[in-house]
Amino acid sequence: MSSPTPTRNASGRVWLITGASSGFGRAIAEAALAAGDTVVATARRPETLNDLLASHPDRAAAVQLDVTDNARITEVVAEVVLWYGRIDVLVNNAGHGQVGAVEETTDRELRDLMDVHFFGPAALVRAALPHMRAQGSGAVVQISSFGGQTSVAGFSAYSATKFALEGLSVALAAEVAPLGIKTLIVEPGAFRTEFSGSALHESAELEAYAETVGPTRSFIKGVDGSQPGDPAKAAAAILTALDAETTPLRLPLGNDSFDGLFAHLDSMRQELVTWEKLGRDVNFPES
């Protein structure tokens, strides 16, 4: 695939970032711009990016994008390549929180969340990869969560979408690494974003789950505004990981993420050891 002659000048790397109006998306956009790069920031309401454009008029562009709109995804990727001739870093960040028990979560809620957290990012990856393959370089950054490897009562739908994203991304990394393309799965804990506030969706409550899901609902809403994680420091860590000679496949962020993942791995190993004999003894005798 040959790229057309760019219609705009690009400084440094060209980033395409979804959900850039706030939170991690905004912080990553600001960090990339501070590093001297060029950023195409997307949002459902691009006017929320006006201040970003005003502060970096020569290296920032704002584009309307709803990541559940596949046709628009194709258009946006084509626009970026038309403008700058390449895409160096794709950041799939758009998303929102969801709390509710499995039984409380409607089919519509689950499908809508999967569209935003899985099908949208998958479509963006498919649209960007031909250009990255042609240039022999690039990076895909998937903003997941430590809930992409483990879960708790009340986060069934959210974790399901992040599990799916991580499963796709692990395979993606193996497929594109020989082509010069990096894959980075970011697994934040609690950061001071809109996740627990305006971006949190709640399923209707059933009394049966008051004791199991109730504490999760209370915690996630109660922590809003006091989360320990700093999005700016997360963005700096992401840029450092991308610039490393060996970029990790997964990058947990925050004490709670590391503590939760270590506990999860310890629990998994203990269960494997406990049930190993029974689980292994299932082959035909000749095997």
Sequence and secondary structure as in RCSB ss.txt:
>XXXX:A:sequence
MSSPTPTRNASGRVWLITGASSGFGRAIAEAALAAGDTVVATARRPETLNDLLASHPDRAAAVQLDVTDNARITE
VVAEVVLWYGRIDVLVNNAGHGQVGAVEETTDRELRDLMDVHFFGPAALVRAALPHMRAQGSGAVVQISSFGGQT
SVAGFSAYSATKFALEGLSVALAAEVAPLGIKTLIVEPGAFRTEFSGSALHESAELEAYAETVGPTRSFIKGVDG
SQPGDPAKAAAAILTALDAETTPLRLPLGNDSFDGLFAHLDSMRQELVTWEKLGRDVNFPES
>XXXX:A:secstr
      SS   S EEEESSTTSHHHHHHHHHHHHTT EEEEEESSGGGGHHHHHH TTTEEEEE  TT HHHHHH
HHHHHHHHHS   EEEE    EEEB TTTS HHHHHHHHIIIIIHHHHHHHHHHHHHHHHT EEEEEE  GGGT 
  TTBHHHHHHHHHHHHHHHHHHHHHGGGTEEEEEEEE SBSSSTTTTTEEE    GGGTTTTHHHHHHHHHTTT
  SB HHHHHHHHHHHHHSSS  SEEEESHHHHHHHHHHHHHHHHHHHHHHHHHHTTS TT 
